[in-house]
């Protein structure tokens, strides 16, 4: 019983770390992966580098986007940060 009481601060610290750090990060990662898998032609997007464009074509692992003056660029799906409404 003394061992459990002695370890309780350590266990509490790990529980709090999981609740405030790990769990929210996992949720963000899951929503980002879901957004990247649901990309479709015509979506306006922003890449992790800050490039704005419109999805032109979707492949298994790559996304083709059109930027200013009809320039077509190829990016990995993981490079898409968000969809702009």
C-alpha positions as CSV (number, residue, x, y, z in Angstrom):
1,X,0.0,0.0,0.0
2,X,2.9,2.4,0.8
3,X,4.3,1.7,-2.7
4,X,1.0,2.7,-4.3
5,X,0.9,5.9,-2.3
6,X,4.5,6.7,-3.2
7,X,3.9,6.2,-6.9
8,X,0.6,8.1,-7.0
9,X,2.2,11.5,-7.8
10,X,4.1,9.9,-10.7
11,X,1.0,8.2,-11.9
12,X,-1.0,11.4,-11.6
13,X,1.7,13.3,-13.6
14,X,1.5,10.8,-16.4
15,X,-2.3,10.9,-16.4
16,X,-2.3,14.7,-16.6
17,X,0.3,14.7,-19.4
18,X,-1.8,12.2,-21.4
19,X,-5.0,14.3,-20.9
20,X,-3.4,17.7,-21.7
21,X,-0.7,16.9,-24.3
22,X,-0.9,13.5,-25.9
23,X,-4.7,13.1,-26.4
24,X,-5.3,16.5,-28.1
25,X,-2.3,15.9,-30.4
26,X,-3.7,12.6,-31.4
27,X,-7.1,14.2,-32.1
28,X,-5.5,16.9,-34.3
29,X,-3.5,14.3,-36.2
30,X,-6.6,12.2,-36.8
31,X,-8.6,15.2,-38.1
32,X,-5.7,16.3,-40.4
33,X,-5.4,12.8,-41.8
34,X,-9.1,12.7,-42.4
35,X,-9.1,16.1,-44.2
36,X,-6.2,15.0,-46.4
37,X,-7.9,11.8,-47.4
38,X,-11.2,13.5,-48.3
39,X,-9.6,16.1,-50.7
40,X,-11.4,16.4,-54.0
41,X,-11.1,18.3,-57.2
42,X,-12.1,22.0,-56.8
43,X,-11.2,22.3,-53.1
44,X,-9.3,25.5,-52.3
45,X,-6.3,24.5,-50.1
46,X,-3.3,25.9,-48.3
47,X,0.0,23.9,-48.1
48,X,2.2,23.7,-45.1
49,X,4.5,26.1,-46.8
50,X,1.7,28.7,-47.2
51,X,1.0,28.2,-50.9
52,X,-2.6,28.8,-51.8
53,X,-4.2,26.9,-54.7
54,X,-7.1,24.9,-56.0
55,X,-7.0,21.1,-56.2
56,X,-6.8,20.1,-59.9
57,X,-6.3,16.3,-59.6
58,X,-6.1,13.7,-56.8
59,X,-3.8,10.7,-57.0
60,X,-3.1,8.0,-54.3
61,X,-0.3,9.8,-52.7
62,X,-0.1,13.1,-54.5
63,X,-2.3,16.1,-55.1
64,X,-2.0,18.4,-58.2
65,X,-2.9,22.0,-57.5
66,X,-3.4,24.9,-59.8
67,X,-2.0,28.3,-58.6
68,X,-1.8,31.7,-60.3
69,X,-1.7,31.9,-64.1
70,X,-2.7,28.2,-64.4
71,X,0.6,26.9,-63.1
72,X,0.1,23.2,-62.1
73,X,2.1,21.9,-59.2
74,X,2.4,18.4,-57.6
75,X,2.5,17.9,-53.8
76,X,2.3,15.0,-51.4
77,X,-1.0,14.7,-49.6
78,X,0.8,15.3,-46.2
79,X,1.8,18.7,-47.5
80,X,-1.7,20.0,-47.4
81,X,-2.3,22.0,-44.2
82,X,-6.0,23.0,-44.5
83,X,-9.0,23.4,-46.8
84,X,-10.1,27.1,-47.2
85,X,-13.8,27.7,-47.2
